[in-house]
């Protein structure tokens, strides 16, 4: 590979920059003879804040401009939150590395550090996603759930200024920005299943050339395998990413476990299933679990959410 500057592209939020600098640090450590730099790119997702979050993800609003720069050659590497990437692959591009996953859970934040289970009836809880909204209402239908958009700092300011009584955010983002002290409690997998891929960072390159080869060294195999099956579960269910869908996969002692859920928008209907089998590279547990849920009534829930 010629000695030239390798450019990493990213959104300009604090979290996106932290994640990209994490990748940058790893690359500089592994390849001290190469020169790396960072380029901030504004995406539609940063501008169209009135668009529902799941719809923005499905349309690629958080990644398309970055991917366009990657295809054109303006950048050489793109760094994304994996959950922001549409499940369908982009021609000419590849997720060359998935970094070791951080905390996959969702977290609850309130002004007085009141945990979720002690929140009073009719309290106002803010979230950006239908998945969290539905699971919040399933846990406590007396709550009022409202929409909130913007970066983490913006959402925390809204909480502090009385916009809502509580807020649900991804634990990984708070941890990366050293904001764990704001967390009132974390939701376990029985309470709230995460978005497929939540907590993982994807490092995307063109599907050819030496840059792909150097990025491959960052890949964490266990994380890649787990998020692959979570996203396969989502892709199999999808008739629109706006449906409330959660999934968490783990591989331990050569056993793969995948738990998934699909809910109605108001959380009153839900189907949650879990599969656990011996792991090998040929398993299709994501497809198997999705079909199990569809055949258990999930198809009706999907049809209802699509019609809304």
BELJOLIN-V94546 format. One record per backbone hydrogen bond with DSSP energy under -0.5 kcal/mol. NH is the residue of the N-H (numbers start at 1). CO is the residue of the C=O. Records with the same first field share a line. If there is no record, write none. Layout:
NH=CO, CO
//
This chain:
4=2
6=35
7=5
8=37
9=77
10=39
17=13
18=14
19=15
20=16
21=17
22=18
23=19
24=20
25=21
26=22
27=23
28=24
29=25
30=26
31=27
34=31
35=4
37=6
39=8
41=10
45=61
46=43
47=43, 44
48=44
49=47
51=48
53=128
56=52
57=53
58=54
59=55
60=57
61=56
63=60
64=60
67=63
68=64
69=65
70=66
71=67
72=68
73=69
74=69
75=69
76=7
77=7
78=204
79=9
80=78, 202
82=80, 200
84=81
85=82
93=90
94=205
96=94, 203
97=203
99=201
102=199
107=169
108=185
109=167
111=165
113=110
118=115
119=116
122=142
123=120
125=123, 144
126=166
127=146
133=129
134=130
135=131
136=132
137=133
138=134
139=135
140=136
143=140
144=123
145=143
146=125, 144
148=127
155=151
156=152
157=153
158=154
159=155
160=156
161=157
162=159
163=158
165=124
166=124
167=109
168=126
169=107, 167
171=105
172=103
174=170
175=171
176=172
177=173
178=175
179=174
182=179
183=180
184=108
185=108
187=106
191=188
192=188
198=195
200=197
202=80
203=97
204=78, 202
205=94
206=76
207=92
208=206
213=209
214=210
215=211
216=212
217=214
218=215
219=216
220=98
221=219
224=220
225=221
226=222
227=223
228=224
229=225
230=226
231=227
232=228
233=229
234=230
235=231
236=232
237=233
238=234
239=240
243=240
244=263
245=243
246=261
247=194
248=259
250=257
252=255
255=252
256=277
257=250
258=275
259=248
260=273
261=246
262=271
263=244
264=269
267=264
271=262
273=260
275=258
277=256
279=254
283=280
288=284
289=285
290=286
291=287
292=288
293=289
294=290
295=291
296=292, 293
297=294
298=293
299=294
300=297
301=297
302=298
303=299
304=300
305=301
306=302
307=303
308=304, 305
//
